[in-house]
Structure formats: structure tokens, C-alpha cells
Amino acid sequence: MRELVADIAIVGGGLVGTSLAVALAHTQLKIALIDAVAPPANAASWDERCIALNDGSRRIFQNLGLWDTLRPQAEPITATHISERGRFGVARFTAAETGLDALGYNTPLRAVGAALLGQAQARLQSHLQWLCPARVTGLALDPRGAKLTLDDGRVVAVKLVVAADGASSALRGLLGFNADVRDYQQSAIVTAVRVQRDPAGVAYERFTPDGPFAVLPKPRLASDVAAGHPCSLIWTLPTARAEDLHALAEAEFIAAAQHTFGERLGRFTGIGKRIVYPLQRTLSETLSAPRVVFCGNAAQSLHPVAAQGFNLGLRDVAALAARLTEAAAQDADLGDGRLLADYAASREDDRRRTADFTDQLVRLFSNRVPVVSSLRHLGLLAMDLMPPAKRAVMQQNLGHTGLAA
Ligand SMILES: Cc1cc2nc3c(=O)[nH]c(=O)nc-3n(C[C@H](O)[C@H](O)[C@H](O)COP(=O)(O)OP(=O)(O)OC[C@H]3O[C@@H](n4cnc5c(N)ncnc54)[C@H](O)[C@@H]3O)c2cc1C
């Protein structure tokens, strides 16, 4: 049995785990980054999935020296237009109101992943052991460290284990911790669509009796010469209905989508590959344990209605990296219980607020009871007219609250 030794093991090389590796690059700590799955081939396509990065994430990526690489591939969202199908109430948010260039950036997931991985490999060099594909199957703790067992028989001995292994975290299971799981009985169909009219930086979210329907402008690849403006489409529906729509032929799906969204951006002229994501909220009961901390989806996985999940996970990364950097500078124990408890306490407020904000949106806009529907219609109008309500929602969406944890 081969034993590898590092300072920190990050279990999960998704966006969050890799962001943490990059955030620790300047510390000279030895990092083992472990992922069960090899990264996807780096082939860009016009219909690849995008992720909306908010201004808080832009700032974090800028601090990590990544934003210059990402910016050319990120489509700025300069305004959002939120409405309810069949009603005239609309809430509008504009970047101009915030003094920022953009409210957020719709960015291909592949571009973010490739930039992170490239940066991790370039800056960590021999300090990074990239163990992939390898699945963590065992965890043994003692007062001085932790040992992870991988499915290929290797053992990794470290001072600290960071669980960034996604919503159904294997580490949470190995530690016997629970999670609060809320199944929304909804799924999101995610795809790309070409629209006739230029969205000109506006992201649309339309609430329907079945769930929200969002269309966001996405970056055009240099190789994409087809007519029509590329956009991301995220359509949330009760799961059975999502499966029915997923099974439709392309033309029928386009007709159903067009009927739901309307003609604000003209005709939908093409559609990409459709992927269905079942939606649930998972909140880990704890963010720290002896020699283990949780971040990203392993800590909390949210409904995508407000595009908060990765943005929140990146704020976990910033908070954890700051504490580990300080500990490394003082040559302190990276798995010290007080350090880990301090990280967990610093994240509690932000994760609660963001999870509650997202959950309230899902419940409010999935409710068909007439009185609730009238209230939410008034809510949209009020949000557009009342600066304090609007400011509160804007701050949450920009990701500024919870940044300096
Ligand atoms: C439809 C949809 C749209 C979204 N849109 C947005 C958006 O616009 N903005 C936003 O901020 N967020 C959005 N999100 C949320 C965002 O995608 C997630 O929050 C984010 O990708 C989570 O990253 P992660 O690294 O924490 O977890 P994951 O991406 O789940 O990565 C976990 C990694 O751990 C690995 N792993 C698991 N178990 C093991 C094991 N035992 N051993 C080793 N490795 C293991 C996996 O292979 C995986 O690579 C959206 C989510 C969905 C579903």
C-alpha cells in the first residue's frame, strides 16, 4: 500500500475544490487534489452550459489572478428583467444603478474549469498532487492528522481534509453526518437557444405557474458563425413535466419554449443539447469536524433559481483560504479545531441568508394559490418601486454580503 503525504487533501476537483487549490497556491502548502472523475475534454461548443458569476465572484477571481483570463469568455449581464407570465408586474435591476459595469457574467462552465485547472497546475507545480481519477472510500482520523483511502488502494496522509465533493458528499457519509434535504419535486431543463433579437446584455427571468424560465445572453465563440444570438435557457418545471418536454422533438420543444417565454427576443431559431437536472436543496448539518471542513455544494447545494450556488461556494473558498494562509504563515496546525470552528462560524450567516433567500423565491414563485399569486405580483411591482426592497435583493444577488468573512 503506497502512502502519499501532503498538508491538505481537497476531495473534489470541481469548481470549488480547484478554486481552493488556486487560492492556496501562494502558501507553498503541499496539496493533494482528488477527484473521482477525469476532467472533460476541453472542446468548446456553442451550446455548452454556462454559469452566472456575480460581482462578488468577479472580485474573488480578480484577487486570484484569474479574471483577465476569464473576462474575454464571460458575457456581461447589464440588466435583469423579472416578470410573471400573464401579468404586467415587472422588476428591473440595472448595472447603472449599482455603479458597476455589470451585475454579473454568464460564463461557460468549461472556461471556468479550464482556467482554474491551468492556474492550479502552473502555480502549484510540484506542490500539487493531482490524484484523478481516484475516489475517496475511507477516512481515518487521529489527533495529529487524517488518512484518506482511495479506491485504487493508495492512502493519503494529511493535516486537513477539505470536503468539496459535491451535494451527496462521500465524506459527510464517512463521518456519519446528516444533511437537511428538501426535494422540490422540480427539475431544470438546461440548454442553449438562438434568438432573433439581440438581448443586449439583459437577462430575462419569467415566472410561470410551473416554475421560472430564464434566458441569459451568452458569449459567442469566434468559430460560431450561425445566425441568431446565443443564449442560455434554464426552464424549471415539475419533474414529470420536465421529462415530457425533454422527450419532445426539437421543433416541438422550441414551440413550447417560445409559447412560455413569448416573443420579447423574437423567434427562437435553434436549440442545443437538453440536459435535465433534478433539483433539491441539501444543507450539511455541520461545516466542520475534527480535521475536516466542508465547502461548496458539499456544505450547501441550492436550487438554481437565483444563480447563487457556485457564487456562495466561492465565498466559502475565500473565507477558508484566508484562515489557512494565516495558519501556514505562522506554521500553525492546519487542522486545529479552533481554526476550523472559526471558519464554520464565519460562513453560517451567509449560507443561511443565501439558502433562505433562494428557498423563499422557489416557494413564492411555485405557488398557484390565487392570494399568493396576487401578493407575488404586488411584490414584483413593489420591488421595482421601493428602493430599500430593491437594494436588499440587489446586494444578495451581487454577492457582496458575506464577502469579507
Ligand atoms: C441547472 C443548474 C444551474 C446552475 N447555475 C448556477 C449559476 O448560474 N450560478 C451559480 O453560482 N451556481 C449555479 N449552479 C450551482 C453550481 O453549478 C454549483 O454550486 C457548483 O458547480 C458546485 O461546485 P462544487 O465544486 O462544490 O461541486 P461539484 O461540481 O459537485 O464537484 C464535486 C466533485 O467531487 C467529486 N467527488 C465526489 N465524490 C467523490 C469521492 N468520493 N472521491 C473523489 N471525488 C469525489 C466529483 O467527481 C466532482 O468533480 C447551478 C446548478 C444547476 C444544477
The ligand as an SDF file (V2000), in Angstrom:
LIG
                    3D

 53 58  0  0  0  0  0  0  0  0999 V2000
  -29.0540   23.8190  -13.6190 C   0  0  0  0  0  0  0  0  0  0  0  0
  -28.0630   24.4980  -12.7150 C   0  0  0  0  0  0  0  0  0  0  0  0
  -27.6910   25.8120  -12.9610 C   0  0  0  0  0  0  0  0  0  0  0  0
  -26.7990   26.4630  -12.0960 C   0  0  0  0  0  0  0  0  0  0  0  0
  -26.4840   27.7660  -12.3500 N   0  0  0  0  0  0  0  0  0  0  0  0
  -25.6790   28.4210  -11.4840 C   0  0  0  0  0  0  0  0  0  0  0  0
  -25.3370   29.7950  -11.7010 C   0  0  0  0  0  0  0  0  0  0  0  0
  -25.7380   30.3930  -12.7000 O   0  0  0  0  0  0  0  0  0  0  0  0
  -24.5460   30.4170  -10.7790 N   0  0  0  0  0  0  0  0  0  0  0  0
  -24.0700   29.7680   -9.6670 C   0  0  0  0  0  0  0  0  0  0  0  0
  -23.3680   30.3890   -8.8630 O   0  0  0  0  0  0  0  0  0  0  0  0
  -24.3600   28.4680   -9.4580 N   0  0  0  0  0  0  0  0  0  0  0  0
  -25.1430   27.7870  -10.3280 C   0  0  0  0  0  0  0  0  0  0  0  0
  -25.4120   26.4550  -10.1210 N   0  0  0  0  0  0  0  0  0  0  0  0
  -24.7680   25.7560   -8.9710 C   0  0  0  0  0  0  0  0  0  0  0  0
  -23.3330   25.3340   -9.3110 C   0  0  0  0  0  0  0  0  0  0  0  0
  -23.3180   24.5820  -10.5080 O   0  0  0  0  0  0  0  0  0  0  0  0
  -22.7580   24.5000   -8.1530 C   0  0  0  0  0  0  0  0  0  0  0  0
  -22.9700   25.1770   -6.9440 O   0  0  0  0  0  0  0  0  0  0  0  0
  -21.2630   24.2720   -8.3200 C   0  0  0  0  0  0  0  0  0  0  0  0
  -20.9440   23.7520   -9.5950 O   0  0  0  0  0  0  0  0  0  0  0  0
  -20.7950   23.2850   -7.2250 C   0  0  0  0  0  0  0  0  0  0  0  0
  -19.4120   23.0390   -7.3540 O   0  0  0  0  0  0  0  0  0  0  0  0
  -18.6790   22.0540   -6.3350 P   0  0  0  0  0  0  0  0  0  0  0  0
  -17.2540   22.0190   -6.7900 O   0  0  0  0  0  0  0  0  0  0  0  0
  -18.9740   22.4400   -4.9320 O   0  0  0  0  0  0  0  0  0  0  0  0
  -19.3820   20.6500   -6.5060 O   0  0  0  0  0  0  0  0  0  0  0  0
  -19.3650   19.6370   -7.7320 P   0  0  0  0  0  0  0  0  0  0  0  0
  -19.3600   20.3570   -9.0210 O   0  0  0  0  0  0  0  0  0  0  0  0
  -20.4970   18.6780   -7.4940 O   0  0  0  0  0  0  0  0  0  0  0  0
  -17.9730   18.8770   -7.6280 O   0  0  0  0  0  0  0  0  0  0  0  0
  -17.7620   17.8390   -6.7150 C   0  0  0  0  0  0  0  0  0  0  0  0
  -16.6200   16.9840   -7.2290 C   0  0  0  0  0  0  0  0  0  0  0  0
  -16.3330   15.9740   -6.2540 O   0  0  0  0  0  0  0  0  0  0  0  0
  -16.0290   14.7770   -6.9180 C   0  0  0  0  0  0  0  0  0  0  0  0
  -16.3040   13.6550   -5.9870 N   0  0  0  0  0  0  0  0  0  0  0  0
  -17.4930   13.2760   -5.4740 C   0  0  0  0  0  0  0  0  0  0  0  0
  -17.3300   12.2260   -4.6370 N   0  0  0  0  0  0  0  0  0  0  0  0
  -16.0070   11.9530   -4.6200 C   0  0  0  0  0  0  0  0  0  0  0  0
  -15.2020   10.9890   -3.9420 C   0  0  0  0  0  0  0  0  0  0  0  0
  -15.7530   10.0870   -3.1080 N   0  0  0  0  0  0  0  0  0  0  0  0
  -13.8760   10.9890   -4.1690 N   0  0  0  0  0  0  0  0  0  0  0  0
  -13.2960   11.8880   -5.0010 C   0  0  0  0  0  0  0  0  0  0  0  0
  -14.0120   12.8270   -5.6560 N   0  0  0  0  0  0  0  0  0  0  0  0
  -15.3340   12.8570   -5.4640 C   0  0  0  0  0  0  0  0  0  0  0  0
  -16.9250   14.7670   -8.1560 C   0  0  0  0  0  0  0  0  0  0  0  0
  -16.4110   13.9550   -9.1760 O   0  0  0  0  0  0  0  0  0  0  0  0
  -16.9600   16.2480   -8.5210 C   0  0  0  0  0  0  0  0  0  0  0  0
  -15.9880   16.5720   -9.5070 O   0  0  0  0  0  0  0  0  0  0  0  0
  -26.2810   25.7740  -10.9690 C   0  0  0  0  0  0  0  0  0  0  0  0
  -26.6340   24.4460  -10.7380 C   0  0  0  0  0  0  0  0  0  0  0  0
  -27.5160   23.8100  -11.6000 C   0  0  0  0  0  0  0  0  0  0  0  0
  -27.9000   22.3810  -11.3150 C   0  0  0  0  0  0  0  0  0  0  0  0
  1  2  1  0
  2  3  1  0
  2 52  2  0
  3  4  2  0
  4  5  1  0
  4 50  1  0
  5  6  2  0
  6  7  1  0
  6 13  1  0
  7  8  2  0
  7  9  1  0
  9 10  1  0
 10 11  2  0
 10 12  1  0
 12 13  2  0
 13 14  1  0
 14 15  1  0
 14 50  1  0
 15 16  1  0
 16 17  1  0
 16 18  1  0
 18 19  1  0
 18 20  1  0
 20 21  1  0
 20 22  1  0
 22 23  1  0
 23 24  1  0
 24 25  2  0
 24 26  1  0
 24 27  1  0
 27 28  1  0
 28 29  2  0
 28 30  1  0
 28 31  1  0
 31 32  1  0
 32 33  1  0
 33 34  1  0
 33 48  1  0
 34 35  1  0
 35 36  1  0
 35 46  1  0
 36 37  1  0
 36 45  1  0
 37 38  2  0
 38 39  1  0
 39 40  1  0
 39 45  2  0
 40 41  1  0
 40 42  2  0
 42 43  1  0
 43 44  2  0
 44 45  1  0
 46 47  1  0
 46 48  1  0
 48 49  1  0
 50 51  2  0
 51 52  1  0
 52 53  1  0
M  END
$$$$
